[in-house]
Amino acid sequence: MEDIRLLGRILGDVIREQEGKEAYELVEKVRQLSVGFRLKQDATAGKALDRLLKNLTVDQTVSVIRAFSYFSHLANIAEDRHHVRRREVHERAGDLQEGSLAMCFERLAEGDVRATDIARTLGKAYISPVLTAHPTEVQRKSILDAERAIAELVGERDGLHTERARTDNEAMLLARVTQLWQTRMLRYTKLTVADEIENALSYYHSTFLRQIPRLYGEVERALPGCDIGNFFRMGNWIGGDRDGNPFVTAETLKRALSRQSETALRYYLTEVHTLGGELSMSLLLAQVTPEMLALAERSPDRSEHRKDEPYRRALIGMYSRLAATLHELTGTDALRHAVPPQNPYLQAEDFLADLRTIEASLRFHHADALIGARLAPLMRAVQVFGFHLATVDLRQSSDKHEEVVAELLRIAGIEADYSALDESGRRELLLRQLNDARGLRVIGADYSEHARSELAIFETARTMLARYGRHALRHYIISHTEDVSDLLEVLLLQKEVGLLRGKLDSDAAINDLIVVPLFETIGDLRNAAPIMEQFYALPGVAALVQRSGGEQDIMLGYSDSNKDGGFFTSNWELYAAELALVELFATLGKSHGIVPRLFHGRGGTVGRGGGPSYQAILAQPPGTVNGQIRLTEQGEVIASKYSHPEIGLRNLETLVAATLEATLLHPTKSAPKSFLDAAAEISNASMAAYRALVYETPGFTDYFFSATPIREIAELNIGSRPASRKATRAIEDLRAIPWGFSWGQCRVALPGWCGFGSAVEGYLSAQGEDKRPARLALLQKMFKQWPFFRTLLSNLDMVLAKSDLRIAARYLELVEDKKLGKKIFAAIEAEWQRTDAALNQITGDTQRLASNPSLARSIEHRFPYLDPLNHLQVELMRRYRQRPADAKTDSTVERLQRGIHISINGVAAGLRNTG
């Protein structure tokens, strides 16, 4: 609270100085009335607040919105610093925190898991957070950079012990908050893919490049004497995810990989330069190994000043090779040159070998103390990041592949109408082509722009793999996988450009990219295991996968399954699909040695799979983790988790700790049949209730487009892809991200709870009132004993705590058909109340977040400052939407738009997991 008060006071000083005393007093009046209305339940304050806000001019409204939006950002900084400080206190006291590696290793020890077993598990493990670009990240990079500077200054205050130092620090904070106030929060132009690439790379500079080696260091200290393999890798969709984004092309893929490589190599150059300054040992005082001496002799550095300093000579030579590598791979140049760039490294392993030569030599003359600070982290960074930094996934929708394959077959004279074939006919034809050594393309034929663009991606992937190494591109994800032919089409397109070599039925066939199905809707999830079983039953498929590395990634979509069937059904069908896939691959693993890896497409909101990663991983069905997990990190959640280095390290630790615990301590038996049967029954009823409201209630679509800021979100320059897949108002065509984002903005958060209350009510009364106590007792038992169900209800608890139907009711003003608005809102409110009551009955808690008091306190202190943003958002949206149809985009309209968009930014920042 001290940091929040400090930053709030400084923000107030800035507003007073920049906007004037009247503006400051207006903000203060709004704050006081909002606090009174929220915390003191003062109805008079509520009416006064409503009257005040409705009478503000546009300029006054924008000024107040800016003040409260910036406060949300500053509160996040203070809260993050508090988490870091609290963790440090616990560590000094020897207290272990859940989700930390220390707690994880203690639990493993208590479970009689040996260090060698942990190391063996990590040696086979693959843990990877995957950064994706989705239209919920509403901050500009300039804002993020300013906030990082403020966070560093706040962090420094704990170590300042003189009044002078703290005064100087506060003066610097004032400067940075002034910078923040005068920095444009919104983009004037649409975010490009290139912008998204740069935004993602900023997290490598702030966190990943240094914190991931620290993560490995903590594991090595916990497992002394064990060889720790490369179990943790970064993934990235930005530049390779084409699904619904026409702006991702072969050129953006090249740019993404080039900029990633440049980021890694420039980091290595900086570290090698600094290392050269540190390793100043003289041959007159320390005898090095012959290999070290040879490395120094190979250096082009011939300075007499360094004649007796082998490490410096060697590192200057290594720097020159890295500089040459940078130019070769990215076309850019290093910033400093002691000697001209020459003889580039062909692969990262060669650079690593030189670093190991230095390490061995330091150990030889008892200079081990010089290894841990910089050399060891650099070596681990090279192992993890190579010359590629992160694995870029390629993704496209299955219907786009179908179009290309149909065109290739038609022009080649093989099949006039591939799309008209049934599934059996498609499979037969595709297998025949995969077993034909010849390609499909006809020289000189006039192919469509779509076909040329899609094939260019595959061709570029082949080139990029040769340039940056096999870890630069590993996965090809197929959105909307609905049948086996969707997988075969991508294999055929790989064959067309040489990414698949050899006939499928031969003993030498191998492909470079793992074909990854993405099962998204409820129907797709139910078909996941049957589709994979049929795919692997095809002649040659299992052998191909085995020869190509023996890995099979399968991606599960949380977003579209939720939009399709609601919160509970989405989670249950994901759970059921995972169980079926584990059973299938248990057989394939024994017969073909194929390792399955589930890739969880989690979003920021609970409705899209969000929520604490630690609990989510532990809640996975038995046998589904097994040291293998990938999961997406999206939207503003990336900034929340990884902007601050220490918090970033904590979140990285959590992924590793949860994966180890789920693999080595998780029960191997499935949940009791009574639990599974109850969940299935609730799921069916929940989906029916959800779809009855969302898809079957007349006018619901009109209500959604009126009572949420979906239209204004679509206008925001916050992502490179459109908000909807098609130019319609159908909810089916709307992307799940803006769907959830919109409900979060108006504080309903409907995708995170809808349907559960009706389902539980129906389940409890299904067999009569006399059976109700027993059925409730079963649900309570499930909550206590079943991690899946407990985590689900914990997330539900958080969503209900963050929703606010009093605020949501304000958005009814925006619905033109008042009767319709009241009817649908009443249905939403009734379902919310049923869900709240159901949660109370099962958990025994009548207060939200009773088991998470720190989050409850955060919400209690944060929401009075968030509420005005919602009130003002409604008012500005009303004015904006009621402007004359023929009104020109004058300065007033632009200010209205700007105010709405800033309010969207502020609400997203205040709620933290809205995307």
N, C-alpha and C positions, 0 to 999 in steps of 0.2 A: 504493500500500500504506500510505503514511503516513496518508492520510485514513481508510482502513478501520480501521487500528489505533486512531486517535483516536476514531472513532465507536464502535468496539467497546469501548474502555475506558470511554467515557462511558456506554454502555448497561450495562456491568457495574456501574458506580457506581450507576446508577439502580436496577438490580435489587437490589443489596445494600441500598440505602436503602429501597426500596419493599417488597421481599419478604423481606428478612432475609438474614443471612449464610449460613444453611443452603441457602436457595434458590439463592443465587449459587454456592456451592460445588458444588451438584448440577449446575447448568448447566455449570460449568467442567469437572467430571468427565466429563460427556457429551461436551463439546467435545474434550477430550484423547483420549478413547477413540475418537471418530469420526475425528479426524485420524490417529491411529495406525493405525486399520483401513484408512482410505482411502489415505493417502499412503505409509505404511510397510508396507502389506500385512501387518499384524500380526494373525495369526489369533487369538492370545490376547486381544488388544484387542477383536476382533470378538465373541468369546464373552462377554467381560465386559460389553460394551455391550449385547448382547442380554439378558443376565441382569438387568442393572440396569434397563433400560427396561420389561421385563415385570413387574417388582416395584414399579413406581411406583404411588402412589395416583392417582386421577383428578385431584385438585387439583395434585399434583406434575407430572403429565403435562401438564396445561394450562399450568402455569407455564413448563415447559421449552419447550413448543411456542411459546408467546408470545415467549420470548426468542429462539429461532432464527428465527421469522418476522420479528420486528422487525429482527434482524440482516440478513436478506435484503434488506429495504427499505433499510436504511442502507448496505449494500454497493452497492446500485444507485446511490444518491446519490453515493457516493465514486467509483464507476466512471465515472459520467457526468461528474463534475468532472474526472477524469483525462483523459477524451477531449477536453474543452474545453481543458484546459491543454496537452495534447499538440498540439492543432491550433494554438493560439496560438504555441507554440514553433516549429512548422514555418513558420507564416506570417512570424514575425519573421526566420527564417533564409532566407526566400524559397523554401522547399520547397513544391512543389505537391502537394496531396492528391487522390487519385483520387475522383471524384465531386463535387469542388468546382467552382464556376463558373470559378475561375482556371485550373484544369487543363483544363476544357472549352474555354475560349476559346483557350488555347494550342494545343490539339489542332486546333481549327478553323482557326487561323491556319496551322499546319503543313500542313493539308490544303488550303490556298489558298482557304478559304471567306472571302469578304469580309464586312466588318461590315454592309454594306447588305443582303447576302443573309441574314445572321442576323436582322437587324431585320425583313426582309420575312417570314421564316419565323415569327418571334414575332408579327407582325401578324396572321397567319392562325391562330396556334396556340390551342389550348384545353387547358390542363393543370389538372387538378382532383383533389386528394385529397378523398375523401368520407367523413366521419365517420359511423360506424354504431354503433348500440347493440346489442351482443350479449352474451349471458350468460357472458362470461369476464372482464369487468372486475370484480374482486372487492374493490376498494378503495372506501371511503366518501369523499365529498368532503372531510370533515373530516380524514381521514388524508392525502389528497393535499395539502391546504392546509398542514398541519403539515410535510410532507416538503418542500414548496417553500420554506418558511421555513428549514429545515435546510440545504437546497441553497444558498440565498443566503448563509447564514453560512459554509458551507464555502468557497464561492467567494470570500468576502471575505478569507479568511486569506492568500491569495497576495499581497495588497497591504498586509498589516500588518507593520510593521518594528520595532515596539517590544514589549517583553515585556508591558507594561501592556495594550496593545491586544489582543494575542493572549490574554491572561488574561481580559480582558473578553469577548472573542469566545467563548472556551471556556465561560464562565459562561452566556452566552446559548444556546449549544448544549446545555448541560446542562438549561436550562429547557425548550427545545423538545423534547428527547428525553424529558424527564419528562412533558411534555404528551402526546407520542405514546404513551408507556406507559400513561397514564391515560385515553386516548381509546379508546372502544369501536371495535374493528376491524371488527366485523360489524354488519349491519343487523338490527334486531328485526323489521322489517316488509319486505314485498316491495317491491323497487324499482319505482316508478311511472314512467310515460312522462314525467311532469313532472320527476321526479328526473333522468332520463336527459338531458332537455333542459338542465337546469341544469349537470350534469356536463360536457356538451359545451361549453357556453358558457364554462366556466371556462378552457378552453384558448385561447379568443379573448382573454380578459383577460391571460393569462400569456404568450401567444406570438403568435397570428396577427395581431392588430390592429396590432402594432408591427413584427413581423418580416417580414411580407409586403411592406410598403412598403420595408423595408431590402433585401429581395431584389430588388425592382425597382430600387432605388438602385444596387446592385452591377452589375446588367445595364447600366444607363444609363452608369455610369462606364467599363465595358468597351467600350461602343459610343458614344463621344462624338459628338454631332451627329446621332444617329439618333433618330427618333421611335419610341418603344417602346409598342406597343399593349397592351391589357389581355389578356394571354395566360394569366394565372394566376387562378383562381377557386376558392373553397371550395364544397364540396358537403356535404349533410347528409341522412341518412335519418331522423333521430330526429323523431318526430311525424308522419311521412308514410308510414312502412313498416308496412303492415297485414298483410303475409304472415305468417300464423300468430300474429298478435298481436291478440286481440280488444279490447285496451285502447287501440288507436290509432283515433281517431274524427275526425269533422269538428272537434270541439272541441279535440282535441290538436293538430291541424294549425293551427288558429287560434292556439293558445297558442304553438306553436313559432315561428311567423312573427312574432307580437307580441313575444315575448321576444328573438328575434333582432334585430328592428328596434330595440327598446329598448337592446340592448347596443351596437349601432352608433351610435345617436343620442347616448347618454350619453357614449360615447367622443369623439364630435365636440364635444359641449358642453364637455367637460373641456379638449380641445385648443384650442378657440376662446377659452375663458376664459383659459388660460395664454398664448395668442398675444396676447391683448389686453394682458397685462402686459408682454410683450416688445416689442411694436411701439408704443413711446411717442414716436415722432418727432413733432416740432412743425412746423407750417407756417412758423414763423419761421425754421426751419433747413433744411427739406427741401421742395422743391416737388413735389407729387404730380400725377398725371395727372387730367384733367377727369373721367374715369370713376370714379376713386377718390374724388374730391371729391363727385361725385353720389351714390356709394354711402354716403358719410358723411352727406350731407344727408338721405338717405331714412331714416336711423336715428331712432328716437323718443328717443334720448338727447339731452337738452337741457342737460346740466350745464355750467355756466360753467367748471368746472375742466378740462373736456376740449374746450373750444371750438376750440383750435388743434391738437388731436390727432385727425386724421381717421381713422387706423387704429383707434384705440380706440373712437371713436364708431361706426364702421362695424361693428366686431366685436361691440359691445354690441347693435346692431340685428340682426346675424346670429344672435347667441345667442338673442335674443327670438324670432326666426323658427324656430330649431331647437327651442326650448322648446315653441312652439305646434305644431310638426310632431310632436314627441314625444307631446304630449297627443292630437293628432288620430289618430295611428297606433296608439298603445298605451294611451291612457287614463291614463297616468301623468304626473307633473309633474317638472320640472327642480328641482335642489336649491337653486339660487340665482337671484335675479332682480334685475338692476339696473334693468330696466324690465319692465312686464308682457308676457307672451307675446302675440304678435300676428302675423297675416299668415303662416301656415305655408308652408313650401316645398312646392310641388306635386310636385316630383320632385328626386332627388339632383342632377341636372344643373344645376338652378337654383342650388343651394348651391355646386356646383363652379364655376359661372360667377362668383360673387362672390369666391371664393378666387382665381380667375385674375385678376380685376381687381386684387386686392391684390398678386399676384405681378408683374404688368406694371408697376404703379406703383413697387414696390420697385426693379425693374430700371431704371426711368426715372431715379430719383435716386441710382443707384449704390449701392443697399443689397442687392446680390445675396447678400452674406454672410449675410443674415438669412433667406434662403429655405430653405437646405438642412436646417437643424436641425429645424424643426417644420412650416413651411408646406408644403414639397414632400412630406414623408411624409403629411401630412394630405390633400393633394390626391390623392395616389395611393390612399390608403385609401378616399376617397369614390368614386374610379373603380372600385375593386375590390369594395367592400362595399356601396356605394349606401345605400339606406335599408332593405335586406333582409338584409344581412350575408352570407348563404350561400344557394345554391340548394337548396331542399328537394325531394328526389325523392319521388314517390308510387310505391308498390309494392303489388301485390296478386297473389294466385295466380290463374291463368287459370280454374280451375274456379269461383272465386267470381264472376268476370265472367259466365261461362256461366250460372250460376244466375239472375243479375239479368236478363240478356238474355232467357232462356227465360221468365221471369215477365212481363216487359214484353210480349213477343210473344203470350203466351197470353192475358193480360187484354185486350190490344188486339184479340183475335180474328183474329190474322194466322197464327199457327202454334201448334197445341195442344201439341206436344211437340218443341220445338226440339232438345233433347238427344238425341233418337232419330234425328235426321237424320245422314246421312253427311257427310263433309267437303265434298264437292261441293255437296250440298244446302244446307249451312250458308253456304258462300261465296255462292251464288246469292241466297239470302234476305237475307243481310247487305248485299250490294251493292245489292240492290233498295231496302232501307231507307235506305242512305246516299245514294241518288239520289232520295229522296222528301223534299220540303221539310218535310213534316209530322213532328211528334214522335210518340212512341209512348205516352206516358202518358195515361191516361184520368182526367179530373177526377172526384174523388169515389171512385175505386176504392180498395179496401183492399189495399195492398201489404204484403208481409212486412217485418218489422223489418230483415232483411238487405238487402233491396232499398232500403229507405229510407235505411239507413246508408251503403250504397255510393254511392247517388246524391247523398247529402249531401256526400260527399267531393268529387265532381266539381263540385257547385254552389259549395262553399266555395272550391275552387281558382279558379274564375272570379272570385269576389269578391276573393280575396287577390291575384290578378294585377292587378286594377284598383287595389287599395290600395297594394301594395308595388312594383309594376313587373314588367316581363317577365322579369327575371332571378330573381325570387323562386321561381318554379316553371317548370321547363323540361322535365322528364323524367317520363314515366309508364312504370314498369318492370313487365313482365308475367312473373312467376315461372312456371316450368314451361311455357314456350312450346313447344308440340308441333306446331302447324300454323298455317296462314295465318289461319284463322278466329279464333284467339286474338288476333291483331292487329286484325282487323276489328271484333271485339266492343268493344274499347276505343275505336276510332274512333266506333263507334255511340253509346257511352255519352258520349263527348265531345260529339257532335252533340246528344244529348238535353238537355244543359244549356247549350248555346251556346258551348262551347269549340271546336267545329268549326262554322264558318259557311259556308253555301252547299252546294249539292249536289256530291257527289264528282265527277260528270261535267261540272260547270260550269267555266268559266274563272276563277271568282272564289273557289272553295272554299279555305279556309285554316283550319288548326287551331293551337291555342295550345301544346299539349303534344306533345313528341316521343314517339311510341310506340316503346318500347324493349323488344325481346324479350330475355328472359334464358334462355339455353340452358345447362342444368345437368347433366343426366346424360350418359353416354357416347352414348347414342342421340340425344339432343337435339343434342349437338355435331356429330354426323355429319350431321344434317339441317339444320344452321343455314343453310348457303349455299343449298340447294334451297328452303327455306322463304322466304328473303329474295328469291330469284329469282322464285318464284311470286307473292309479294306485290307486287313491283314490276311484274310482268307484267299485273296487274289494271288495267283502264281507269281512269285518273284518279289512281292512287296516286302515281306519280312526279311528276306535275305538282303535286299537292297538297303533297308534301314540299318541292319546289322553291320554291313560293310561300310556304311557311311557314318558310323560312330555309335550306333546302337542307342540313340536317344529319340524319344518321341514326346514332344511338347504338345499339350492339349490346352487350349485357352477356354476359360469359362467366363461368360459375360454376365455381370451383375446388373448392369444398367438396363438393357432391353428386357431381360427377364423380369425385372421389377416393374417396368412400364407395362409389360404384357400381363403379369399375373399378380402384382402387388408384393409388399414387403415380405410377408411370411412365406408365401408360396415360392417366391424367387429363391429364398435361402434354403427352403426344404428341397426344392428340385435340384439345386446345386449340390446339396449334401447327398441326395439319392444318386445323382449322376456320378459323383466322385466314388461312391461305394461300388457302383456297377463297373466303373473303369478300373478300379483297383482289382476287382475280381478278375476282369478280363486280362489285365497285364500281369497278374500273378502267373497265369498260364503261359503268356507270351514270354515272360522273363525266364521261365524255366526252359522253354523250348528254343528260344532264340536269343536270350540274353539282352533283351531290349528294356531299357530303363525309362519308365514314364515320368514326366514332369508336368505338374499342373501349373498353369499360368492363370492367375486370378486377375480378371479385369475389374479391379476395385476403383471406385471413384471417391470423391471427397465426402459426399453425404452418406448417411446410413442407408438411404434408399438405393444407393448405387454401390453398396458393399463397403462403405467407409466405416470408421470407428477404429478403436485401438488395434494396431496390427498384432500386438502380442497375444491378446485374447482371441483374435480372429484365427491366428495360426494354430493355437492350442485347441480351438474348437473344430478343427478339421477332422473328418472321419478317420478312424484308426487305419494306418497303413498308407494314407494318401500323401504324406509329406516325405518321409523316408530320405531326408537330407536334400530334397529337390523342391525348390519353389521359386517361382517368379511372380511378381505382382506389380501392377501399375501404380505409379504415384502421379496424381493429376492436379491440375488447377492450382488454386491458392494453397492447397495442402503441401505442395512442394516447398513453397516459401515458408509455411508454418513449421515444417519439419527440418529444413536444411539450410535456411538462411544463416542461422547462428551456428558456428562450428561445434560448440559444446553440445548444443541440443541435437545437431546433426549426428554427432558421434553417438549420443544416447539412442537415437532412433535406429541407427545402423546396428548398434549392439542388440537392440530389442529383436530385430529380425533374426540375428544369429542365435540369440538365446532361445527364442520361441521355436526355431527350427530344430535346434539340438534337443530341447525338451520334448517336442512333439515326436521326434524320431526315436529317442532313447528312453524316454520315461512314459510316453503315451500308452494307455491301455491298448492291447492288441485285439481285445474282443469288441465286437460291435455292441451298440447300445441294446438294452433289452427290447424284445419284440413289442412289449406293451408301450414303450416309449415311441418306437418307430410307428406303430399303428396309430397312436394318439396324434403324433405330428402329421401323419398323412391325412387323417380325418380333419384336423384343424386347417391344414393347407387347402384342401378341397373347398371347405366352407369360406376360408379367407379369400380365395381367388374369386369365388362366386360373388361375395359381397363387394370386393374391390371392382370387379368388372361391371357389376350392376350399377355402381355409382359412376364410374369413369366413362364406360363405353355404352351403357344402356340407358342412362338418364337423359331424357330429351333436354337439349340446351346446355349440357355440361361443357361442351367445347366452347360455346359462346361465353359461358361464365368464366372459363379458364382464361380466355384471351382478353376478357375485360377486367377481371378481378386480380390479375397478377401482372407484373411488368414484362411479360413475355415479348410484347411488341417492342418495348423500349430496349430490352436486352438484345434483341435481334439487330438493333441499330448501333449497338456499342462496337467500338473498334477493339475487341478483346480477343479475337481469335481469327485464324486465317480461313476457317471453314464456315459454311453457312449453318444457321441454327436448325434448318429443316432439310431433310433429304430431297423433298419435292416441294414445288411451289403450291402447297395446299395448306389448309388449316386443320387437317386431320391429325389427331393425336398420334395415330399409328405412324405417320410420316415424320413426326417431330423427333429430333434427336433427344435421347434420354438426358443429356447434360442440361440443356436449357429448360427441359421439363422440370427436372429437380431443382435447378437453380431458381426458377421462377417461384415455385412453391416455398422455397426457403426465404426468398426476399419478402414475401408477404406474411411470413411467420406462421404459415400453416404446416409446412413440411410434410404434406400429404403422402408422398412416396415412402416415407419412413415409418408409417404406422397403419395406414388405411387397410381395413379388412380384418385386422386381428381381433378387435373387440367383438364384432359380430360373430366371428368364428368361435371364439372361446365361449361366448354366451350360448351359442348353438350347441357346442360340444357338451357343456355342462348340463344342459336340459334335454339332450337327445334321447336319453333312456328313462326319462321321468325324474321327478323331484327326489324320489327315494334313492336314486343312484348319484345324485349331484355331489354329496359329500365325498364319496369314493373317487369320483372323477376329478374333483378339485384336488384331493389328496395326491392323486397320480401326477397332476400338473405341478404341484408343489415339490414332489419328489424329483420330477424331471429337472426342475429349476436347481435343486440342490446337487444333483448327482451327474447331470449330463452337460458337459462343457458347451456343446452346440446350443442347447436351449438356453442355458444361463447367459451366454454371450449375446444371443439374440435379444433377450429381454433387457440386458444391460444397455445395449444400443438403443432399444426402444425407449427405455427410461430417459436416456440422454436426449432423444428427439423430442419427446413430450415436454421435457424441461425447457428446451430451447424454443418450442412453439409457443404461440400466445394468441389465443382466439380473440381476445379483446382488441389486440392490434389488428388481427386479420379482419375483424368486422369492419374496420375503417375502410377497407378496400371495396366494400359493398357499394360505396358511393360511386364507384367507377362503372358499375353495371347499369346499363341503360334500362333494361327490363327489370324494374324493381321487384316485381312479383317473382320472377325467375331467380333473381339474385338471392332473395330471402329464402326461397324454397331450397335451393341447392346449398346455401350456407348452413341452413338448419340441418340438412342431411349430413354435411361434413362435421358440424358441431356434435351431433348426436353420436356419430361413429367415433369421434375423438373421445367423448365421455365414456362410451362403452369400452374403448381401448384402455383408457386410464383406469377404469374400474376393474377390468380384467387383470391388468398389471398389479394393481393393489392386492387383489385376491390371491394371486399366485405367489408374489414375493413377500407379502405381509407388510410391505412398506406403504404408508399413506402419503408420504412426502417424496417428491421426485428427488433423485440423486442422494438418497439417504446413505447409500454405500460409497458415495464419492463426494465427500464434503468439500474438498478443494475446488472441484468443478462447480459445485453448488454455490460456493462463496464467490467464485469468479463471475458466475451469471448474475448473482444478486447485486454485485457492485457494477457490473458492466451494462446491464440492460437499461437502467435509467438514462444512460447516455446514448443508447441505441434507439430507444423508443421515438425520440424526436425525429430521427432520420426517416422512420416509417411514416409518421404523421405528415412530414413535409413532402415525402415522396408521393403520397396520395394526393396532396394538394396540388403539387406541380403536374402530376399526371392528369389530374382533372382539368387544369387550365390548358395543358398541352393538347389533350384530346378534344377539347371543346372549342379550339380555335377554328375560325371559318375555313371551310374546305379549300377555298381559293386563296387563303392567306399565304403571302410570300414568306420565305425564310428570312425574316428580318432579325434585328439584334435581339428583340424580345423573345422570339421563338428559339433562337440559338441559346439564350440564357436559360430558358425553360429546359431545353434538352440537356444543357450542361449540368444544371442542378439535379435533374433526374439521374443522370449517369453518375454524378459524384455520390448521390445517395445510395445507388446500387453498390458502388465501391465501398462506401462506409459500412453498409449492412453486411456485405460479404466479409469485410475485415472483422467486424464485431462478432459475427457468428462463427467464423474461422473454418468451419467445414461445411460449406454450402454448395460446393461444386461437384 
